[in-house]
Amino acid sequence: MNIDTLLDALGNSTRRTILQILAEKPCCVTELSNKLNIGRKAIIEHLSILKSLGIIDYKLEKTKRGRPRKYYYIKDNFILEVVVNDMEFETNILKYENVEALARECPFISDLYNEFNLVINSGDDESCKKLLSKLYEKLNQINMARALVQYMIKTIKCKIKHDGNKH
């Protein structure tokens, strides 16, 4: 996935809204058109761009009458990260790939992942709600830690740049 093309595509508010809707449930062109009050042709163009990036795909579902309908859904899970500070501008696409390696590096992730598998397989809604709350709390902690690490990186770069100018 090309990050420049992705940023261009996500720069359009209609495409972002389409993704918000598809995050809730798969939809056909007519549903999206009605929800957004935008013509079907424009919706099809937006969907085509998102599909070409590999973010969405569609599945055909039979209807009672007529041709099968294309139901679009989000295909790929990723995090788009943008870091902006006075030392850098950086963009990254993050995907989870090797859970086992990550678990070895971060034991608390291993514990969370094991708990996740137990809860998902139990089918207990109350346990799912508790784990969801715990996951949001951990995500917030991770994001705060990432912000701190970004600050430390920036500070070290400033020091290197400043010390390099002395010589």
DSSP file (Angstrom, degrees, kcal/mol; ACC not computed):
  #  RESIDUE AA STRUCTURE BP1 BP2  ACC     N-H-->O    O-->H-N    N-H-->O    O-->H-N    TCO  KAPPA ALPHA  PHI   PSI    X-CA   Y-CA   Z-CA
    1    1 A M              0   0    0      0, 0.0     2,-0.5     0, 0.0    92,-0.1   0.000 360.0 360.0 360.0 123.4    0.0    0.0    0.0
    2    2 A N     >  -     0   0    0      1,-0.2     4,-2.3     2,-0.0     5,-0.1  -0.661 360.0-150.4 -79.7 122.5    1.5    3.3   -1.1
    3    3 A I  H  > S+     0   0    0     -2,-0.5     4,-2.8     1,-0.2     5,-0.2   0.846  93.8  53.4 -66.7 -34.9    1.3    5.8    1.8
    4    4 A D  H  > S+     0   0    0      2,-0.2     4,-2.4     1,-0.2    -1,-0.2   0.929 112.0  45.1 -65.2 -43.9    1.0    8.9   -0.4
    5    5 A T  H  > S+     0   0    0      2,-0.2     4,-2.6     1,-0.2    -2,-0.2   0.896 113.1  51.7 -64.8 -39.9   -1.9    7.4   -2.3
    6    6 A L  H  X S+     0   0    0     -4,-2.3     4,-2.7     2,-0.2    -2,-0.2   0.935 110.1  47.7 -62.0 -47.2   -3.5    6.3    1.0
    7    7 A L  H  X S+     0   0    0     -4,-2.8     4,-0.9     1,-0.2    -2,-0.2   0.904 112.0  50.5 -61.6 -41.1   -3.1    9.8    2.4
    8    8 A D  H  < S+     0   0    0     -4,-2.4     3,-0.5     2,-0.2     4,-0.3   0.934 112.6  46.7 -60.3 -45.8   -4.6   11.3   -0.7
    9    9 A A  H >< S+     0   0    0     -4,-2.6     3,-1.2     1,-0.2    -2,-0.2   0.907 113.8  46.8 -64.4 -42.6   -7.5    8.9   -0.6
   10   10 A L  H 3< S+     0   0    0     -4,-2.7    -1,-0.2     1,-0.3    -2,-0.2   0.576  94.7  77.5 -78.9  -8.2   -8.2    9.5    3.1
   11   11 A G  T 3< S+     0   0    0     -4,-0.9     2,-0.6    -3,-0.5    -1,-0.3   0.623  77.7  87.8 -71.6 -12.3   -8.0   13.2    2.6
   12   12 A N  S <> S-     0   0    0     -3,-1.2     4,-1.9    -4,-0.3     5,-0.2  -0.792  70.9-151.5 -92.6 122.9  -11.5   13.1    1.1
   13   13 A S  H  > S+     0   0    0     -2,-0.6     4,-2.3     1,-0.2     5,-0.2   0.824  94.5  57.2 -65.6 -31.7  -14.2   13.4    3.8
   14   14 A T  H  > S+     0   0    0      2,-0.2     4,-2.5     1,-0.2    -1,-0.2   0.925 107.4  47.7 -64.8 -43.2  -16.7   11.4    1.8
   15   15 A R  H  > S+     0   0    0      2,-0.2     4,-2.2     1,-0.2    -2,-0.2   0.890 111.1  51.4 -65.6 -37.8  -14.3    8.4    1.7
   16   16 A R  H  X S+     0   0    0     -4,-1.9     4,-2.0     2,-0.2    -1,-0.2   0.910 110.8  48.6 -63.3 -40.6  -13.6    8.7    5.4
   17   17 A T  H  X S+     0   0    0     -4,-2.3     4,-2.3     2,-0.2    -2,-0.2   0.897 108.5  53.6 -66.1 -40.1  -17.4    8.7    6.1
   18   18 A I  H  X S+     0   0    0     -4,-2.5     4,-2.8     1,-0.2    -1,-0.2   0.923 109.1  49.1 -58.7 -44.1  -17.8    5.7    3.8
   19   19 A L  H  X S+     0   0    0     -4,-2.2     4,-1.7     1,-0.2    -1,-0.2   0.880 108.6  53.2 -64.8 -37.4  -15.1    3.9    5.9
   20   20 A Q  H  X S+     0   0    0     -4,-2.0     4,-0.6     2,-0.2    -1,-0.2   0.915 112.0  45.4 -62.2 -41.9  -16.9    4.9    9.1
   21   21 A I  H >X S+     0   0    0     -4,-2.3     4,-1.5     1,-0.2     3,-1.2   0.929 112.8  49.5 -66.6 -45.6  -20.2    3.4    7.8
   22   22 A L  H 3< S+     0   0    0     -4,-2.8    52,-0.5     1,-0.3    -1,-0.2   0.757 100.4  65.5 -67.8 -23.2  -18.5    0.2    6.6
   23   23 A A  H 3< S+     0   0    0     -4,-1.7    -1,-0.3    -5,-0.2    -2,-0.2   0.774 105.0  46.4 -67.0 -24.1  -16.8   -0.2    9.9
   24   24 A E  H << S-     0   0    0     -3,-1.2    -2,-0.2    -4,-0.6    -1,-0.2   0.877 132.8 -31.0 -83.5 -41.7  -20.3   -0.7   11.4
   25   25 A K  S  < S-     0   0    0     -4,-1.5    -1,-0.3    47,-0.1    47,-0.1  -0.955  70.8 -82.6-170.9 154.4  -21.5   -3.2    8.7
   26   26 A P        -     0   0    0      0, 0.0     2,-0.3     0, 0.0    47,-0.2  -0.366  50.2-171.0 -62.2 146.2  -21.1   -4.1    5.1
   27   27 A C  B     -A   72   0A   0     45,-1.7    45,-3.3    -2,-0.0     2,-0.2  -0.964  19.5-128.6-139.5 154.4  -23.3   -2.0    2.7
   28   28 A C     >  -     0   0    0     -2,-0.3     4,-2.2    43,-0.3     5,-0.2  -0.527  39.6 -99.3 -94.0 170.3  -24.3   -1.9   -0.9
   29   29 A V  H  > S+     0   0    0     41,-0.5     4,-2.9     1,-0.2     5,-0.2   0.890 122.2  54.2 -57.7 -43.0  -24.0    1.2   -3.1
   30   30 A T  H  > S+     0   0    0      2,-0.2     4,-2.4     1,-0.2    -1,-0.2   0.910 108.1  49.2 -61.7 -42.8  -27.6    2.1   -2.7
   31   31 A E  H  > S+     0   0    0      2,-0.2     4,-2.8     1,-0.2     5,-0.2   0.940 113.8  45.7 -61.0 -47.0  -27.4    2.1    1.1
   32   32 A L  H  X S+     0   0    0     -4,-2.2     4,-2.4     1,-0.2     5,-0.2   0.912 111.8  52.1 -62.3 -42.5  -24.3    4.3    1.1
   33   33 A S  H  X>S+     0   0    0     -4,-2.9     5,-1.6    -5,-0.2     4,-1.1   0.910 113.0  44.5 -60.1 -43.9  -25.9    6.6   -1.4
   34   34 A N  H  <5S+     0   0    0     -4,-2.4    -2,-0.2     2,-0.2    -1,-0.2   0.908 113.9  48.9 -68.6 -42.8  -29.0    7.0    0.8
   35   35 A K  H  <5S+     0   0    0     -4,-2.8    -2,-0.2     1,-0.2    -1,-0.2   0.877 121.7  34.4 -65.1 -37.2  -27.0    7.4    4.0
   36   36 A L  H  <5S-     0   0    0     -4,-2.4    -1,-0.2    -5,-0.2    -2,-0.2   0.534 100.7-130.2 -95.9  -7.8  -24.7   10.0    2.5
   37   37 A N  T  <5 +     0   0    0     -4,-1.1     2,-0.3     1,-0.2    -3,-0.2   0.926  65.1 130.8  55.7  46.3  -27.3   11.6    0.2
   38   38 A I      < -     0   0    0     -5,-1.6    -1,-0.2    -6,-0.2    -2,-0.2  -0.953  64.8 -93.6-128.6 146.4  -24.8   11.4   -2.7
   39   39 A G     >  -     0   0    0     -2,-0.3     4,-2.0     1,-0.1     3,-0.2  -0.190  30.7-119.2 -60.3 150.7  -25.5    9.9   -6.1
   40   40 A R  H  > S+     0   0    0      1,-0.2     4,-2.7     2,-0.2     5,-0.2   0.862 111.9  57.5 -59.1 -39.0  -24.7    6.3   -6.8
   41   41 A K  H  > S+     0   0    0      1,-0.2     4,-1.9     2,-0.2    -1,-0.2   0.916 107.8  46.6 -61.4 -43.3  -22.1    7.1   -9.5
   42   42 A A  H  > S+     0   0    0      2,-0.2     4,-2.2     1,-0.2    -1,-0.2   0.904 111.9  51.5 -65.2 -41.3  -20.1    9.2   -7.0
   43   43 A I  H  X S+     0   0    0     -4,-2.0     4,-2.8     1,-0.2     5,-0.2   0.925 108.1  52.0 -60.9 -44.4  -20.3    6.5   -4.4
   44   44 A I  H  X S+     0   0    0     -4,-2.7     4,-2.3     1,-0.2    -1,-0.2   0.888 108.8  50.8 -60.6 -39.9  -19.1    3.9   -7.0
   45   45 A E  H  X S+     0   0    0     -4,-1.9     4,-1.8     2,-0.2    -1,-0.2   0.920 111.7  47.0 -64.1 -43.7  -16.1    6.2   -7.8
   46   46 A H  H  X S+     0   0    0     -4,-2.2     4,-2.2     1,-0.2    -2,-0.2   0.923 113.0  49.1 -63.6 -43.9  -15.2    6.5   -4.1
   47   47 A L  H  X S+     0   0    0     -4,-2.8     4,-2.7     1,-0.2     5,-0.2   0.882 107.5  55.6 -63.1 -38.2  -15.5    2.8   -3.5
   48   48 A S  H  X S+     0   0    0     -4,-2.3     4,-2.3    -5,-0.2    -1,-0.2   0.904 108.1  47.9 -61.3 -42.2  -13.4    2.1   -6.6
   49   49 A I  H  X S+     0   0    0     -4,-1.8     4,-1.2     2,-0.2    -2,-0.2   0.938 113.7  46.4 -64.6 -46.9  -10.5    4.2   -5.1
   50   50 A L  H  <>S+     0   0    0     -4,-2.2     5,-1.8     1,-0.2     6,-0.9   0.872 113.6  49.6 -64.3 -36.9  -10.8    2.5   -1.7
   51   51 A K  H ><5S+     0   0    0     -4,-2.7     3,-1.3     1,-0.2    -1,-0.2   0.891 105.0  57.0 -69.1 -39.0  -10.9   -0.9   -3.4
   52   52 A S  H 3<5S+     0   0    0     -4,-2.3    -1,-0.2     1,-0.3    -2,-0.2   0.789 105.9  52.0 -63.5 -26.2   -7.8   -0.2   -5.5
   53   53 A L  T 3<5S-     0   0    0     -4,-1.2    -1,-0.3    -3,-0.1    -2,-0.2   0.584 115.0-118.7 -83.3 -10.9   -5.9    0.5   -2.3
   54   54 A G  T < 5S+     0   0    0     -3,-1.3    -3,-0.2    -4,-0.4    -2,-0.1   0.591  83.0 117.2  84.2  10.2   -7.0   -2.8   -0.9
   55   55 A I  S   <S+     0   0    0     -5,-1.8    20,-2.9    20,-0.1    21,-1.5   0.876  78.3  22.6 -77.5 -38.1   -8.8   -1.2    2.1
   56   56 A I  E     +B   74   0A   0     -6,-0.9     2,-0.3    18,-0.3    18,-0.2  -0.813  61.4 177.5-124.6 165.4  -12.2   -2.6    1.1
   57   57 A D  E     -B   73   0A   0     16,-2.1    16,-2.5    -2,-0.3     2,-0.3  -0.865  19.6-127.5-148.2-177.5  -13.6   -5.4   -1.0
   58   58 A Y  E     -B   72   0A   0     -2,-0.3     2,-0.4    14,-0.2    14,-0.2  -0.960   5.5-153.5-137.9 158.3  -17.0   -6.7   -1.8
   59   59 A K  E     -B   71   0A   0     12,-2.0    12,-2.9    -2,-0.3     2,-0.4  -0.983  24.9-122.4-127.0 144.1  -19.0   -9.9   -1.7
   60   60 A L  E     -B   70   0A   0     -2,-0.4     2,-0.4    10,-0.2    10,-0.2  -0.701  27.2-171.1 -86.5 133.2  -21.9  -10.7   -3.9
   61   61 A E  E     -B   69   0A   0      8,-2.6     8,-2.7    -2,-0.4    -2,-0.0  -0.991  23.5-118.7-126.2 133.4  -25.2  -11.5   -2.2
   62   62 A K        -     0   0    0     -2,-0.4     2,-0.3     6,-0.2     5,-0.1  -0.320  25.9-151.2 -66.3 148.2  -28.2  -12.9   -4.0
   63   63 A T        -     0   0    0      3,-0.4     3,-0.1     1,-0.1    -1,-0.0  -0.770  27.1-112.0-114.4 164.8  -31.4  -10.8   -3.9
   64   64 A K  S    S+     0   0    0     -2,-0.3     2,-0.4     1,-0.2    -1,-0.1   0.884 104.9  16.7 -63.4 -37.2  -35.0  -12.1   -4.1
   65   65 A R  S    S+     0   0    0      2,-0.1    -1,-0.2    -3,-0.0     2,-0.1  -0.987 114.7   5.1-135.1 146.5  -35.3  -10.5   -7.5
   66   66 A G  S    S-     0   0    0     -2,-0.4    -3,-0.4    -3,-0.1     3,-0.1  -0.303  98.7 -16.6  86.0-166.8  -32.8   -9.2  -10.0
   67   67 A R  S    S-     0   0    0      1,-0.1    -2,-0.1    -5,-0.1    -6,-0.0  -0.296  76.3 -91.4 -73.8 156.5  -29.0   -9.4  -10.0
   68   68 A P        -     0   0    0      0, 0.0     2,-0.3     0, 0.0    -6,-0.2  -0.361  44.3-125.3 -62.9 150.1  -26.9  -10.1   -7.0
   69   69 A R  E     - B   0  61A   0     -8,-2.7    -8,-2.6    -3,-0.1     2,-0.6  -0.744  10.5-125.4 -99.5 146.6  -25.8   -7.0   -5.0
   70   70 A K  E     - B   0  60A   0     -2,-0.3     2,-0.6   -10,-0.2   -41,-0.5  -0.817  22.0-162.4 -88.8 121.6  -22.2   -6.1   -4.1
   71   71 A Y  E     - B   0  59A   0    -12,-2.9   -12,-2.0    -2,-0.6   -43,-0.3  -0.933  11.5-147.2-106.2 117.8  -21.8   -5.6   -0.4
   72   72 A Y  E     +AB  27  58A   0    -45,-3.3   -45,-1.7    -2,-0.6     2,-0.3  -0.582  22.3 171.4 -86.6 144.1  -18.7   -3.6    0.4
   73   73 A Y  E     - B   0  57A   0    -16,-2.5   -16,-2.1    -2,-0.2     2,-0.5  -0.963  42.5 -90.0-146.5 159.8  -16.7   -4.3    3.6
   74   74 A I  E     + B   0  56A   0    -52,-0.5   -18,-0.3    -2,-0.3   -19,-0.1  -0.635  41.2 179.4 -75.6 124.7  -13.4   -3.3    5.2
   75   75 A K        +     0   0    0    -20,-2.9     2,-0.4    -2,-0.5   -19,-0.2   0.828  57.2  48.8 -95.9 -39.3  -10.9   -5.8    4.1
   76   76 A D        -     0   0    0    -21,-1.5     2,-0.5   -22,-0.1    -1,-0.2  -0.891  63.8-150.3-117.3 133.2   -7.6   -4.7    5.6
   77   77 A N        +     0   0    0     -2,-0.4     2,-0.3    19,-0.1    19,-0.2  -0.877  36.8 137.1-100.2 128.2   -6.9   -3.7    9.2
   78   78 A F        -     0   0    0     -2,-0.5     2,-0.5    17,-0.1    17,-0.2  -0.977  45.9-124.6-158.6 165.7   -4.1   -1.2    9.7
   79   79 A I  E     -C   94   0B   0     15,-2.6    15,-3.2    -2,-0.3     2,-0.7  -0.984  17.3-149.0-117.9 128.7   -3.1    1.9   11.6
   80   80 A L  E     -C   93   0B   0     -2,-0.5     2,-0.5    13,-0.2    13,-0.2  -0.881  19.1-165.1 -96.5 118.7   -2.0    5.0    9.8
   81   81 A E  E     -C   92   0B   0     11,-3.1    11,-2.4    -2,-0.7     2,-0.5  -0.896  10.8-174.7-110.5 132.3    0.5    6.8   11.9
   82   82 A V  E     -C   91   0B   0     -2,-0.5     2,-0.5     9,-0.2     9,-0.2  -0.989   4.1-168.4-125.9 121.9    1.5   10.4   11.3
   83   83 A V  E     +C   90   0B   0      7,-3.3     7,-2.6    -2,-0.5     2,-0.4  -0.947   9.6 175.3-112.1 123.0    4.3   11.9   13.5
   84   84 A V  E     +C   89   0B   0     -2,-0.5     2,-0.3     5,-0.2     5,-0.2  -0.985  16.3 132.1-130.0 121.8    4.8   15.7   13.2
   85   85 A N  E >   -C   88   0B   0      3,-2.4     3,-0.7    -2,-0.4    -2,-0.0  -0.906  69.9 -83.5-151.4-177.6    7.2   17.6   15.4
   86   86 A D  T 3  S+     0   0    0     -2,-0.3     3,-0.1     1,-0.2    -2,-0.0   0.495 125.9  44.5 -75.0   0.5    9.9   20.3   14.8
   87   87 A M  T 3  S+     0   0    0      1,-0.3     2,-0.3     0, 0.0    -1,-0.2   0.571 120.1   6.5-113.0 -16.1   12.5   17.6   13.9
   88   88 A E  E <   -C   85   0B   0     -3,-0.7    -3,-2.4     2,-0.0     2,-0.4  -0.999  41.7-149.3-162.4 158.8   10.5   15.3   11.6
   89   89 A F  E     +C   84   0B   0     -2,-0.3     2,-0.4    -5,-0.2    -5,-0.2  -0.975  36.1 169.0-130.3 119.7    7.5   14.5    9.6
   90   90 A E  E     -C   83   0B   0     -7,-2.6    -7,-3.3    -2,-0.4     2,-0.4  -0.991  19.3-166.7-138.7 140.2    7.0   10.8    9.4
   91   91 A T  E     +C   82   0B   0     -2,-0.4     2,-0.3    -9,-0.2    -9,-0.2  -0.979  12.5 175.5-125.7 141.6    4.2    8.5    8.2
   92   92 A N  E     -C   81   0B   0    -11,-2.4   -11,-3.1    -2,-0.4     2,-0.6  -0.990  26.3-141.7-142.1 149.5    3.9    4.8    8.8
   93   93 A I  E     -C   80   0B   0     -2,-0.3     2,-0.4   -13,-0.2   -13,-0.2  -0.972  26.1-161.6-109.5 121.0    1.4    2.0    8.1
   94   94 A L  E     +C   79   0B   0    -15,-3.2   -15,-2.6    -2,-0.6     2,-0.3  -0.877  14.8 169.8-108.7 133.7    1.3   -0.4   11.0
   95   95 A K        -     0   0    0     -2,-0.4     2,-0.5   -17,-0.2   -17,-0.1  -0.984  36.4-117.4-134.7 147.1   -0.1   -3.9   10.9
   96   96 A Y        +     0   0    0     -2,-0.3     3,-0.1   -19,-0.2   -19,-0.1  -0.749  48.3 150.6 -83.8 132.5    0.0   -6.7   13.3
   97   97 A E        +     0   0    0     -2,-0.5     2,-0.8     1,-0.1    -1,-0.2   0.693  58.7  34.5-126.6 -57.3    1.9   -9.5   11.8
   98   98 A N     >  +     0   0    0      1,-0.2     4,-2.1     2,-0.1     5,-0.2  -0.784  55.4 174.3-115.2  89.4    3.8  -11.8   14.1
   99   99 A V  H  > S+     0   0    0     -2,-0.8     4,-2.6     1,-0.2    -1,-0.2   0.875  79.4  55.7 -61.9 -38.9    1.9  -12.1   17.4
  100  100 A E  H  > S+     0   0    0      2,-0.2     4,-1.8     1,-0.2    -1,-0.2   0.917 108.7  45.9 -63.2 -43.9    4.3  -14.7   18.8
  101  101 A A  H  > S+     0   0    0      1,-0.2     4,-1.8     2,-0.2    -1,-0.2   0.911 113.9  49.4 -65.4 -41.9    7.4  -12.4   18.3
  102  102 A L  H  X S+     0   0    0     -4,-2.1     4,-2.4     1,-0.2    -2,-0.2   0.902 108.4  53.5 -63.3 -40.6    5.6   -9.5   19.8
  103  103 A A  H  < S+     0   0    0     -4,-2.6     7,-0.4     1,-0.2    -1,-0.2   0.867 107.6  51.1 -63.2 -36.7    4.5  -11.5   22.8
  104  104 A R  H  < S+     0   0    0     -4,-1.8    -1,-0.2     1,-0.2    -2,-0.2   0.890 114.5  43.3 -66.9 -38.4    8.1  -12.6   23.5
  105  105 A E  H  < S+     0   0    0     -4,-1.8    -2,-0.2     1,-0.3    -1,-0.2   0.820 125.2  33.0 -75.5 -32.4    9.2   -8.9   23.4
  106  106 A C    >X  -     0   0    0     -4,-2.4     3,-1.5    -5,-0.2     4,-1.4  -0.823  66.5-171.4-129.6  90.5    6.3   -7.6   25.4
  107  107 A P  H 3> S+     0   0    0      0, 0.0     4,-2.2     0, 0.0     5,-0.2   0.822  85.6  60.2 -54.9 -34.9    5.1  -10.1   28.0
  108  108 A F  H 3> S+     0   0    0      1,-0.2     4,-2.3     2,-0.2     5,-0.1   0.832 102.3  54.1 -64.7 -28.3    2.0   -8.1   29.0
  109  109 A I  H <> S+     0   0    0     -3,-1.5     4,-3.0    -7,-0.2    -1,-0.2   0.905 106.2  52.1 -67.7 -40.9    0.9   -8.4   25.3
  110  110 A S  H  X S+     0   0    0     -4,-1.4     4,-2.5    -7,-0.4    -2,-0.2   0.927 110.4  48.0 -58.7 -45.8    1.2  -12.2   25.7
  111  111 A D  H  X S+     0   0    0     -4,-2.2     4,-2.4     1,-0.2    -2,-0.2   0.925 113.6  47.1 -61.9 -44.8   -1.0  -12.1   28.8
  112  112 A L  H  X S+     0   0    0     -4,-2.3     4,-2.8     1,-0.2    -2,-0.2   0.904 111.9  50.2 -63.0 -41.5   -3.6   -9.9   27.1
  113  113 A Y  H  X S+     0   0    0     -4,-3.0     4,-2.4     2,-0.2    -1,-0.2   0.899 110.8  48.9 -66.6 -39.8   -3.6  -12.1   24.0
  114  114 A N  H  X S+     0   0    0     -4,-2.5     4,-2.0    -5,-0.2    -1,-0.2   0.922 113.0  47.5 -63.9 -43.3   -4.1  -15.3   26.0
  115  115 A E  H  X S+     0   0    0     -4,-2.4     4,-2.7     2,-0.2     5,-0.2   0.904 109.7  54.5 -63.4 -41.2   -6.9  -13.6   27.9
  116  116 A F  H  X S+     0   0    0     -4,-2.8     4,-2.9     1,-0.2     5,-0.3   0.938 108.1  48.5 -56.1 -50.0   -8.4  -12.5   24.6
  117  117 A N  H  X S+     0   0    0     -4,-2.4     4,-1.8     1,-0.2    -1,-0.2   0.884 112.5  48.7 -61.7 -39.2   -8.5  -16.0   23.3
  118  118 A L  H  X S+     0   0    0     -4,-2.0     4,-1.1     2,-0.2    -1,-0.2   0.936 114.8  44.2 -64.4 -46.2  -10.1  -17.3   26.4
  119  119 A V  H  X S+     0   0    0     -4,-2.7     4,-1.3     1,-0.2     5,-0.5   0.915 112.3  51.0 -67.7 -44.0  -12.8  -14.7   26.5
  120  120 A I  H  < S+     0   0    0     -4,-2.9     3,-0.2     1,-0.2    -1,-0.2   0.897 113.6  45.6 -61.2 -40.4  -13.5  -14.9   22.8
  121  121 A N  H  < S+     0   0    0     -4,-1.8    -1,-0.2    -5,-0.3    -2,-0.2   0.687 105.4  61.8 -77.8 -17.6  -13.9  -18.7   23.0
  122  122 A S  H  < S-     0   0    0     -4,-1.1    -1,-0.2    -3,-0.4    -2,-0.2   0.826  88.4-147.0 -77.3 -31.3  -16.1  -18.5   26.2
  123  123 A G     <  +     0   0    0     -4,-1.3     2,-0.6     1,-0.2    -3,-0.1   0.573  45.4 146.3  75.5   8.6  -18.9  -16.5   24.5
  124  124 A D     >  -     0   0    0     -5,-0.5     4,-2.0     1,-0.2    -1,-0.2  -0.708  38.3-158.9 -84.2 115.3  -19.6  -14.7   27.8
  125  125 A D  H  > S+     0   0    0     -2,-0.6     4,-2.5     1,-0.2     5,-0.2   0.869  90.3  54.3 -62.6 -38.8  -20.7  -11.1   27.1
  126  126 A E  H  > S+     0   0    0      1,-0.2     4,-2.2     2,-0.2    -1,-0.2   0.913 109.6  47.5 -64.6 -41.7  -19.8   -9.8   30.5
  127  127 A S  H  > S+     0   0    0      1,-0.2     4,-2.5     2,-0.2    -1,-0.2   0.885 110.8  52.7 -64.3 -38.6  -16.2  -11.1   30.2
  128  128 A C  H  X S+     0   0    0     -4,-2.0     4,-2.6     2,-0.2    -2,-0.2   0.915 109.2  49.0 -62.2 -43.5  -16.0   -9.6   26.7
  129  129 A K  H  X S+     0   0    0     -4,-2.5     4,-2.1     2,-0.2    -2,-0.2   0.903 112.1  48.3 -63.8 -41.9  -17.1   -6.2   28.1
  130  130 A K  H  X S+     0   0    0     -4,-2.2     4,-2.2     2,-0.2    -2,-0.2   0.922 113.7  46.5 -64.7 -43.9  -14.6   -6.3   30.9
  131  131 A L  H  X S+     0   0    0     -4,-2.5     4,-3.0     2,-0.2    -2,-0.2   0.895 109.2  55.1 -66.4 -38.8  -11.8   -7.3   28.6
  132  132 A L  H  X S+     0   0    0     -4,-2.6     4,-2.3     2,-0.2    -1,-0.2   0.925 109.2  47.5 -58.8 -44.8  -12.8   -4.6   26.1
  133  133 A S  H  X S+     0   0    0     -4,-2.1     4,-2.1     1,-0.2    -1,-0.2   0.916 112.7  49.1 -61.5 -43.6  -12.5   -2.0   28.9
  134  134 A K  H  X S+     0   0    0     -4,-2.2     4,-2.5     2,-0.2    -2,-0.2   0.896 110.0  51.6 -63.1 -41.3   -9.1   -3.4   29.9
  135  135 A L  H  X S+     0   0    0     -4,-3.0     4,-2.8     2,-0.2    -2,-0.2   0.902 109.0  49.9 -65.0 -41.4   -7.9   -3.3   26.3
  136  136 A Y  H  X S+     0   0    0     -4,-2.3     4,-2.3     2,-0.2    -1,-0.2   0.906 110.8  50.6 -62.6 -40.2   -8.9    0.3   25.9
  137  137 A E  H  X S+     0   0    0     -4,-2.1     4,-2.0     2,-0.2    -2,-0.2   0.930 112.5  46.0 -62.3 -45.5   -7.1    1.1   29.1
  138  138 A K  H  X S+     0   0    0     -4,-2.5     4,-2.9     2,-0.2    -2,-0.2   0.902 110.4  53.8 -64.0 -41.3   -3.9   -0.7   27.9
  139  139 A L  H  X S+     0   0    0     -4,-2.8     4,-2.7     1,-0.2    -1,-0.2   0.908 107.9  50.3 -60.6 -41.9   -4.2    1.0   24.5
  140  140 A N  H  X S+     0   0    0     -4,-2.3     4,-2.2     2,-0.2    -1,-0.2   0.915 111.5  48.3 -61.8 -43.0   -4.3    4.4   26.2
  141  141 A Q  H  X S+     0   0    0     -4,-2.0     4,-2.5     2,-0.2    -2,-0.2   0.913 111.7  49.6 -62.9 -42.9   -1.2    3.5   28.2
  142  142 A I  H  X S+     0   0    0     -4,-2.9     4,-2.6     2,-0.2    -2,-0.2   0.917 110.7  49.9 -62.8 -43.8    0.6    2.3   25.1
  143  143 A N  H  X S+     0   0    0     -4,-2.7     4,-2.2     2,-0.2    -1,-0.2   0.891 110.8  49.3 -63.4 -39.5   -0.3    5.5   23.3
  144  144 A M  H  X S+     0   0    0     -4,-2.2     4,-2.1     2,-0.2    -1,-0.2   0.910 111.8  49.1 -65.1 -41.2    1.0    7.6   26.2
  145  145 A A  H  X S+     0   0    0     -4,-2.5     4,-2.6     2,-0.2    -2,-0.2   0.901 109.9  51.8 -64.0 -40.4    4.2    5.6   26.2
  146  146 A R  H  X S+     0   0    0     -4,-2.6     4,-2.7     2,-0.2    -2,-0.2   0.904 108.4  51.1 -62.9 -41.3    4.6    6.1   22.4
  147  147 A A  H  X S+     0   0    0     -4,-2.2     4,-2.1     2,-0.2    -1,-0.2   0.904 111.0  48.7 -62.9 -40.3    4.2    9.8   22.8
  148  148 A L  H  X S+     0   0    0     -4,-2.1     4,-2.4     2,-0.2    -2,-0.2   0.919 111.4  48.9 -64.7 -43.9    6.9    9.8   25.5
  149  149 A V  H  X S+     0   0    0     -4,-2.6     4,-2.5     2,-0.2    -2,-0.2   0.906 110.0  52.1 -63.2 -41.2    9.2    7.7   23.3
  150  150 A Q  H  X S+     0   0    0     -4,-2.7     4,-2.5     1,-0.2    -1,-0.2   0.908 109.5  50.2 -60.5 -41.6    8.6   10.1   20.4
  151  151 A Y  H  X S+     0   0    0     -4,-2.1     4,-2.6     2,-0.2    -2,-0.2   0.923 110.7  48.8 -61.5 -44.7    9.5   13.0   22.7
  152  152 A M  H  X S+     0   0    0     -4,-2.4     4,-2.5     2,-0.2    -2,-0.2   0.903 111.1  50.1 -63.8 -40.7   12.7   11.3   23.7
  153  153 A I  H  X S+     0   0    0     -4,-2.5     4,-2.5     2,-0.2    -2,-0.2   0.942 112.1  47.7 -60.7 -48.3   13.6   10.6   20.1
  154  154 A K  H  X S+     0   0    0     -4,-2.5     4,-2.4     1,-0.2    -2,-0.2   0.915 111.7  50.1 -59.1 -44.8   13.0   14.2   19.2
  155  155 A T  H  X S+     0   0    0     -4,-2.6     4,-2.3     1,-0.2    -1,-0.2   0.905 111.2  48.3 -63.2 -42.8   15.1   15.4   22.1
  156  156 A I  H  X S+     0   0    0     -4,-2.5     4,-2.7     2,-0.2    -1,-0.2   0.908 110.8  51.1 -64.7 -41.9   18.0   13.2   21.3
  157  157 A K  H  X S+     0   0    0     -4,-2.5     4,-2.6     1,-0.2    -2,-0.2   0.906 110.3  49.9 -61.3 -41.1   17.9   14.3   17.6
  158  158 A C  H  X S+     0   0    0     -4,-2.4     4,-2.9     2,-0.2    -2,-0.2   0.921 111.4  48.5 -62.4 -43.4   18.0   17.9   18.8
  159  159 A K  H  X S+     0   0    0     -4,-2.3     4,-3.4     2,-0.2     5,-0.3   0.926 112.5  47.7 -63.4 -45.5   20.9   17.2   21.0
  160  160 A I  H  X S+     0   0    0     -4,-2.7     4,-2.4     2,-0.2    -2,-0.2   0.928 114.7  46.6 -61.3 -45.0   22.8   15.4   18.2
  161  161 A K  H  X S+     0   0    0     -4,-2.6     4,-1.3    -5,-0.2    -2,-0.2   0.922 115.8  45.4 -63.3 -44.1   22.1   18.3   15.8
  162  162 A H  H  X S+     0   0    0     -4,-2.9     4,-0.7     2,-0.2     3,-0.3   0.930 115.8  45.2 -66.1 -47.0   23.1   20.9   18.4
  163  163 A D  H >X S+     0   0    0     -4,-3.4     4,-0.8     1,-0.2     3,-0.7   0.848 109.8  56.4 -66.0 -34.3   26.3   19.1   19.5
  164  164 A G  H 3< S+     0   0    0     -4,-2.4     3,-0.3    -5,-0.3    -1,-0.2   0.811 102.5  55.5 -66.9 -29.7   27.2   18.5   15.8
  165  165 A N  H 3< S+     0   0    0     -4,-1.3    -1,-0.2    -3,-0.3    -2,-0.2   0.687  97.9  64.1 -76.0 -18.7   27.0   22.2   15.1
  166  166 A K  H <<        0   0    0     -3,-0.7    -1,-0.2    -4,-0.7    -2,-0.2   0.816 360.0 360.0 -71.5 -30.9   29.6   22.9   17.9
  167  167 A H     <        0   0    0     -4,-0.8    -1,-0.2    -3,-0.3    -2,-0.2   0.466 360.0 360.0 -90.0 360.0   32.3   21.0   16.1
